[in-house]
């Protein structure tokens, strides 16, 4: 086996997993930055505007997505160590 094929990049070797990681990270950043999505006062829950409710619901979702991303990256790193 030549030196170049022996040390392939894990992302290049598994493009679907790498694409899923990029998609998950891009989605979390996009839905945080796209302010018109949540910069509204209605609907309200009690006296809380939608902005606060959205962020309170969104932060655990982001934590779960980042956890999944970390697991996928570890999986890629493990595959790279095996090769």
C-alpha positions as a Markdown table, in Angstrom:
| # | Residue | x | y | z |
|---|---|---|---|---|
| 1 | Unk | 0.0 | 0.0 | 0.0 |
| 2 | Unk | 1.4 | 3.4 | -0.9 |
| 3 | Unk | 1.9 | 6.1 | 1.7 |
| 4 | Unk | -0.9 | 8.3 | 0.2 |
| 5 | Unk | -3.6 | 5.7 | 0.4 |
| 6 | Unk | -2.5 | 4.5 | 3.8 |
| 7 | Unk | -3.1 | 7.8 | 5.5 |
| 8 | Unk | -6.4 | 8.9 | 3.9 |
| 9 | Unk | -8.4 | 11.5 | 5.5 |
| 10 | Unk | -11.4 | 10.0 | 7.5 |
| 11 | Unk | -13.8 | 12.6 | 6.0 |
| 12 | Unk | -12.7 | 11.8 | 2.5 |
| 13 | Unk | -13.0 | 8.1 | 3.2 |
| 14 | Unk | -16.6 | 8.4 | 4.6 |
| 15 | Unk | -18.2 | 11.4 | 2.8 |
| 16 | Unk | -21.7 | 10.6 | 3.9 |
| 17 | Unk | -20.8 | 10.8 | 7.6 |
| 18 | Unk | -18.8 | 14.0 | 6.9 |
| 19 | Unk | -21.8 | 15.5 | 5.0 |
| 20 | Unk | -24.2 | 14.7 | 7.9 |
| 21 | Unk | -21.8 | 16.5 | 10.3 |
| 22 | Unk | -21.6 | 19.5 | 8.1 |
| 23 | Unk | -25.4 | 19.6 | 7.7 |
| 24 | Unk | -26.1 | 19.3 | 11.4 |
| 25 | Unk | -23.7 | 22.1 | 12.3 |
| 26 | Unk | -24.9 | 24.3 | 9.4 |
| 27 | Unk | -28.5 | 23.8 | 10.5 |
| 28 | Unk | -27.8 | 24.8 | 14.1 |
| 29 | Unk | -25.9 | 27.9 | 13.1 |
| 30 | Unk | -28.6 | 28.8 | 10.5 |
| 31 | Unk | -31.5 | 28.5 | 12.9 |
| 32 | Unk | -29.7 | 30.6 | 15.5 |
| 33 | Unk | -28.7 | 33.4 | 13.1 |
| 34 | Unk | -32.0 | 33.6 | 11.1 |
| 35 | Unk | -33.6 | 36.1 | 13.4 |
| 36 | Unk | -36.9 | 36.7 | 11.6 |
| 37 | Unk | -37.8 | 33.1 | 12.5 |
| 38 | Unk | -38.1 | 33.9 | 16.2 |
| 39 | Unk | -38.1 | 37.7 | 16.5 |
| 40 | Unk | -41.8 | 38.0 | 17.1 |
| 41 | Unk | -43.8 | 38.8 | 20.2 |
| 42 | Unk | -46.7 | 36.5 | 19.5 |
| 43 | Unk | -47.7 | 33.9 | 20.3 |
| 44 | Unk | -47.1 | 34.5 | 24.0 |
| 45 | Unk | -47.0 | 31.9 | 26.8 |
| 46 | Unk | -48.2 | 33.9 | 29.8 |
| 47 | Unk | -46.2 | 37.1 | 29.6 |
| 48 | Unk | -43.3 | 35.4 | 27.8 |
| 49 | Unk | -42.9 | 36.4 | 24.1 |
| 50 | Unk | -42.1 | 33.7 | 21.5 |
| 51 | Unk | -38.5 | 34.8 | 21.4 |
| 52 | Unk | -37.8 | 33.5 | 24.9 |
| 53 | Unk | -39.8 | 30.3 | 24.5 |
| 54 | Unk | -38.0 | 29.6 | 21.2 |
| 55 | Unk | -34.6 | 30.0 | 22.7 |
| 56 | Unk | -35.5 | 27.9 | 25.8 |
| 57 | Unk | -36.7 | 25.1 | 23.5 |
| 58 | Unk | -33.9 | 25.5 | 21.0 |
| 59 | Unk | -30.9 | 25.3 | 23.3 |
| 60 | Unk | -31.5 | 21.6 | 24.4 |
| 61 | Unk | -32.0 | 20.8 | 20.7 |
| 62 | Unk | -28.7 | 22.4 | 19.9 |
| 63 | Unk | -27.0 | 20.4 | 22.7 |
| 64 | Unk | -28.4 | 17.1 | 21.4 |
| 65 | Unk | -27.3 | 18.0 | 17.8 |
| 66 | Unk | -23.8 | 18.8 | 19.0 |
| 67 | Unk | -23.6 | 15.6 | 21.0 |
| 68 | Unk | -24.6 | 13.6 | 17.9 |
| 69 | Unk | -22.0 | 15.5 | 15.9 |
| 70 | Unk | -19.3 | 14.7 | 18.5 |
| 71 | Unk | -20.3 | 11.0 | 18.3 |
| 72 | Unk | -20.0 | 11.0 | 14.5 |
| 73 | Unk | -16.6 | 12.7 | 14.7 |
| 74 | Unk | -15.4 | 10.2 | 17.2 |
| 75 | Unk | -16.7 | 7.4 | 14.9 |
| 76 | Unk | -14.7 | 8.9 | 12.0 |
| 77 | Unk | -11.6 | 9.2 | 14.2 |
| 78 | Unk | -11.9 | 5.6 | 15.3 |
| 79 | Unk | -12.2 | 4.4 | 11.7 |
| 80 | Unk | -9.1 | 6.5 | 10.8 |
| 81 | Unk | -7.1 | 4.9 | 13.7 |
| 82 | Unk | -8.2 | 1.4 | 12.5 |
| 83 | Unk | -6.8 | 1.9 | 9.0 |
